[in-house]
Amino acid sequence: MSETLEQHIWTIKEHLDLLKEQYLSSEKPTDKKDYTLFNKVKEETGPLFELIEEWYQEAERFLKQIPQPTVFPLQLQNTKDNFELVLLHSYYIDVKKKRYMELYHSIHFVLNQLLDDINRTTSSK
């Protein structure tokens, strides 16, 4: 299970970096109610919402199985929520850069903690 979780984490980190680049290089949409934009966002983000849900489920199961995890359930939920926010903010560009980067770094921090937990548990076996 930790192999799948680790793969999800690396995939999320890659997407997160791509989303950050998109946020930094895109212009704020002129009309947030544009149906074309909505369809584009829906199509492109659907798989990422599924990925983050799979990651969340895997991470919850993993943390229940290991002794002394460094990530807590509330952190997982907050990270999931933050990723969903970053996902949408990357298209609608409707949050200040400072807030966006706080969310971005917060997600990476928790993902890195999970990777540390995975490495700690696999090396102790």
Backbone as a ProteinNet text record, in pm:
[ID]
protein_1_A
[PRIMARY]
MSETLEQHIWTIKEHLDLLKEQYLSSEKPTDKKDYTLFNKVKEETGPLFELIEEWYQEAERFLKQIPQPTVFPLQLQNTKDNFELVLLHSYYIDVKKKRYMELYHSIHFVLNQLLDDINRTTSSK
[TERTIARY]
81.2	0	85.3	195.8	277.8	338.8	355.6	407.7	307.8	180.8	76.8	65.9	69.1	62.6	180.8	297.5	416.8	405.1	354.5	333.6	233.6	125.8	26.9	90.7	172.7	236.4	324	406.5	494.6	415.1	307.8	222.5	157.5	109.1	48.2	150.3	271.3	375.5	406.6	411	435.1	322.6	198.9	85	82.2	116.8	119.9	218	333.8	433	383.3	316	259.2	149	68.9	-37.6	20.8	129.7	194.7	244.9	306.2	353.6	237.2	127.8	9.3	-41.9	-47.8	-93.9	-4	126.5	221.4	225.7	194.9	207.8	75.5	-35.6	-166	-219.6	-304.1	-374.4	-506.6	-552.6	-681.9	-790.2	-880.8	-985.6	-1075.5	-1116.6	-1200.2	-1341.3	-1390.8	-1525.8	-1520.6	-1535.4	-1529.8	-1651.1	-1752.8	-1873.2	-1871.6	-1755.6	-1740	-1759.2	-1854.4	-1889.2	-1774.3	-1702.4	-1588.7	-1480.2	-1451.6	-1352.4	-1399.1	-1524.5	-1579.1	-1560.9	-1593	-1578.1	-1432.6	-1343.2	-1199.2	-1152	-1191	-1150.5	-1206.3	-1332.6	-1397.3	-1326	-1293.6	-1228	-1086.3	-1011.7	-871.7	-854.3	-948	-931.6	-997.8	-1090	-1158.9	-1064.5	-966.4	-872.5	-790.8	-762.4	-684.7	-768.8	-897.1	-984.5	-993.6	-999.1	-1001.6	-870.9	-759	-627.8	-617.3	-659.5	-646.4	-736.5	-851.7	-940.2	-876.1	-815.7	-746.3	-630.6	-553.4	-442.4	-493.3	-599.4	-654.8	-694.2	-763.8	-806.4	-685.4	-587.1	-465.5	-389.9	-378	-303.6	-372.4	-504	-577	-551	-560.4	-535.4	-391.5	-297.4	-156.4	-130.2	-183.6	-156.2	-216.5	-324.7	-385.6	-301.4	-215.5	-138.3	0.6	47.3	185.3	188.1	293.1	307.7	363.4	313.3	361.9	373.3	263.7	270.3	300.1	364.9	393.7	284.3	191.9	79.6	-47.4	-133.6	-257.5	-376.4	-486.7	-603.6	-649.8	-646.7	-689	-595.1	-466.7	-371.6	-401	-438.1	-474.1	-593.4	-696.9	-816.6	-783.8	-705.1	-667	-584	-496.9	-413.8	-500.6	-594.9	-688.6	-764.7	-817.5	-890.6	-801.1	-678.7	-585.3	-550.4	-532.7	-502.3	-619.2	-740.6	-857.4	-865.4	-829.8	-826.5	-720.2	-600.4	-491.5	-531.6	-595.9	-641.1	-731	-827.6	-920.2	-856.7	-778.1	-710.9	-612.3	-561.4	-466.1	-532.9	-662.1	-736.1	-804.4	-861.9	-938.3	-855.2	-734.8	-640	-713.3	-781.4	-863.1	-817.4	-688.7	-631.2	-493.3	-452.6	-321.9	-209.4	-98.9	15.1	63.2	67.2	114.5	28	-102.3	-193.5	-177.3	-166.4	-148.2	-21.7	87.1	213.6	208.2	132.9	115.8	47	-57.1	-127.5	-33.1	37.3	130.9	236	298.1	403.4	346.1	228.3	163.7	138.2	92.2	67.2	197.4	300.3	430.4	483.4	464.6	513.6	450.9	319.2	250	287.2	296.5	336.5	476.6	566.3	702.4	703.2	617.7	607.5	559.1	461.8	413.4	523.5	600.3	712.8	812.1	836.8	926.2	870.1	738.8	675.3	686.2	665.8	677.8	820.3	918.4	1058.4	1095.1	1044.9	1072.8	1015.4	894.2	831.8	888.8	926.8	982.3	1126.5	1201.4	1340.5	1348.4	1242.7	1244.9	1198.3	1154.6	1108.8	1222.8
-120	0	126	125.8	246.9	279.3	176.7	202.8	284.3	246.8	321.5	462.1	474.7	606.1	691.3	632.1	707.4	752.8	666.6	704.9	819.8	811.7	920.3	1051	1044	1165.1	1229.1	1148.4	1205.2	1261.5	1195.4	1245.7	1377.4	1385	1508.9	1621.1	1592	1694.5	1747.8	1658.5	1701.4	1791.5	1749.5	1830.7	1964.5	1961.5	2084.1	2184.8	2136.3	2224.9	2279.7	2195.3	2241.4	2344.5	2322.2	2418.2	2552.2	2547.3	2672	2749.2	2679.2	2744.7	2805.7	2733.1	2784.1	2910.5	2907.6	3023.2	3144.2	3121.2	3231.9	3287.4	3205.2	3249.7	3288.2	3266.3	3293.9	3430.4	3481.6	3605.7	3571.6	3662.3	3644.4	3645.3	3546.7	3543.9	3667.5	3718	3837.4	3808.8	3689	3651.3	3514.6	3512.5	3386.1	3297.5	3354.2	3276.8	3225.8	3237	3190.7	3039.7	2995.7	2854.3	2772.2	2829.8	2760.9	2735.5	2837.2	2821.9	2717.1	2723.6	2626.5	2484.2	2461.2	2326.8	2283.4	2377.2	2346.2	2305.9	2385	2356.9	2222.4	2199.1	2073.2	1953.6	1964.8	1854.6	1829.3	1936.3	1921.3	1887.9	1929.7	1906.6	1778.8	1723.3	1601.4	1490.6	1455.5	1350	1385.8	1515	1555.2	1546.1	1580.1	1562.6	1415.1	1327.8	1183.6	1138.2	1188	1153.5	1195.7	1316.6	1364.7	1284.7	1240.8	1157.3	1020.9	961.4	833.1	847.8	955.6	982.5	992.5	1067	1089	957	872.4	742.4	655.4	651.3	572.6	626.1	757.8	818.4	791.6	799.7	769.1	625.7	531.6	390.8	371.5	432.7	419.2	471.2	588.8	648.5	568	497.6	413.7	289.8	252.7	129	148.4	272.3	291.5	349.7	317.3	376.1	518.6	605.4	743.2	816.3	833.3	908.9	1056.2	1121.4	1264.2	1350.8	1288.3	1359.2	1312	1406.4	1375.1	1385	1318.9	1318.7	1458.6	1553.2	1689.5	1750.7	1721	1769.9	1710.9	1583.9	1520.9	1591.1	1613.6	1679.6	1820.9	1893.7	2029.6	2029.7	1931.7	1922.2	1892	1803.3	1772.5	1898.9	1969.3	2093.5	2197.5	2210.1	2307	2274	2145.8	2106.6	2142.8	2118.3	2152.9	2303.5	2382.2	2527.8	2569.8	2514.6	2547.1	2509.3	2397.6	2350.5	2454.8	2502.3	2601.1	2738.7	2778.7	2909.4	2915	2800.5	2796.1	2830.5	2813.1	2845	2981.1	3009.8	3133.3	3250.4	3224.5	3327.9	3431.3	3383.3	3473.6	3482.5	3461	3474.9	3539	3613.4	3679.6	3576.5	3615.1	3525.6	3474.1	3560.5	3519.7	3405.5	3418.7	3314.3	3185.8	3199.7	3082.7	3007.2	3079.2	3014.9	2953.1	3012.5	2951.5	2815.3	2809.4	2683.1	2582.1	2627.2	2542.9	2481.1	2564.4	2515.8	2425.3	2457.2	2375.9	2233.9	2223.2	2091.8	2013.5	2078.8	2011.2	1966.2	2048.7	2014.9	1884.5	1873.4	1752.9	1632.2	1651.9	1541	1492.1	1584.7	1546.3	1473	1513.9	1442.9	1300.3	1284.3	1149.6	1064.2	1124.1	1050.1	1007.6	1095.6	1060.8	943.7	946.1	835.6	705	713.6	593.2	539.3	627.6	585.3	528.3	589.6	543.5	403.6	380.1	250.1	141.1	175.8	72.5	39.3	134.8	107.3	30.2	39.8	-32.6	-177	-215.3	-354.4	-447.6
0	0	0	74.7	80	-56.6	-141.9	-276.7	-357.3	-350.2	-420.8	-364.6	-233.3	-170.1	-213.8	-215	-256.7	-402.4	-488.3	-628.9	-639.3	-562.5	-562.6	-517.2	-414	-361.7	-468.6	-536	-638.5	-756.5	-791.7	-900.6	-860.4	-737.5	-689.6	-687	-639.6	-634.9	-775.6	-873.2	-1011.9	-1061.8	-1037.3	-1079.7	-1006.8	-880.4	-801.7	-860.8	-901.7	-963.2	-1097.5	-1175.1	-1302	-1279.4	-1177.2	-1145.4	-1102.4	-1026	-983.7	-1104.9	-1198.8	-1320.8	-1398.2	-1402.1	-1471.2	-1401.9	-1270	-1193.4	-1220.1	-1217.5	-1232.9	-1375	-1472.8	-1611.8	-1678.1	-1609.1	-1669.7	-1628.3	-1714	-1683.9	-1616.8	-1533.4	-1469.1	-1577.5	-1574.6	-1677.2	-1666.9	-1782.1	-1782.3	-1732.8	-1762.2	-1720.4	-1654.3	-1521.4	-1447.7	-1476.1	-1536.8	-1569.1	-1712.7	-1776.9	-1914.8	-1920.3	-1998.2	-2007.5	-2066.8	-2161.1	-2221.5	-2117.2	-2037.2	-1930.2	-1829.8	-1792.6	-1697.9	-1749.4	-1876.2	-1934	-1938.4	-1971	-1973.7	-1833.7	-1734.2	-1596.5	-1552.4	-1581.2	-1542	-1604.8	-1732.2	-1803.8	-1752.1	-1731.6	-1692	-1544.4	-1461.4	-1317.4	-1268.1	-1344.8	-1303.4	-1259.1	-1343.1	-1302.9	-1178	-1160	-1042.4	-915.7	-925.1	-809.4	-772.3	-871.4	-845.1	-780.6	-832	-777.1	-631.5	-601	-463.8	-369.5	-418.9	-336.3	-311	-414	-397.2	-299.5	-315.2	-224.3	-80.6	-63.1	70.7	136.1	63.8	116.8	152.7	62.6	87.4	209.4	218	328.5	461.8	463.7	587.4	633.7	540.5	575.5	623.9	553.2	589.4	730.5	761.9	892.8	1007.5	980.7	1083.9	1112.5	1017.3	1030.2	1088.9	1096.2	1141.9	1283.4	1357	1489.9	1480	1560.4	1571.8	1437.6	1366.3	1240.8	1268.4	1173.8	1189.5	1127.3	1056.8	995.7	1065.4	1094.7	1164.4	1069	1102.5	1012.8	971	1062.9	1027.9	923.6	934.5	834.8	697.3	694.5	567	504.1	585.2	533.3	484.7	562.6	522.9	395.3	380.4	260.5	138.9	155.7	47	7	105.9	79.2	12.4	61.4	4.8	-140.2	-169.1	-306.8	-398.8	-351.9	-432.1	-455	-353.2	-369.8	-471.7	-457.3	-550.2	-692.2	-705	-835.8	-901.7	-830.6	-888.1	-902.1	-803.3	-812	-929.1	-970	-1081	-1213.7	-1221.6	-1343.4	-1334	-1219.3	-1206	-1156.2	-1110.5	-1066.9	-979	-876.7	-795	-648.9	-629.4	-496	-511.7	-412	-418.9	-418.6	-479	-493	-357.1	-257.8	-125.4	-70.4	-80.1	-29.5	-109.2	-241.1	-326.6	-285.3	-266.1	-231.1	-91.2	0.7	132.1	119	39	15.3	-50.5	-151.5	-227	-133.8	-52	38.3	148.3	194.6	296.2	244	121	60.6	49.2	-3.8	-17.4	119.1	220.7	354.4	404	394	441.7	355.9	225.1	137.9	173.4	201.9	241.1	374.5	466.6	594.4	571.5	483.5	452.8	391	301.1	241.5	349	445	556	636.5	661.6	734	655.6	526.1	442.1	448.7	433.4	437.3	574.1	676.9	814.3	837.1	791.1	815	726	603.3	515.1	552.5	605.6	643.8	775.1	857.4	984.9	972.1	854.2	832.8	803
[MASK]
+++++++++++++++++++++++++++++++++++++++++++++++++++++++++++++++++++++++++++++++++++++++++++++++++++++++++++++++++++++++++++++

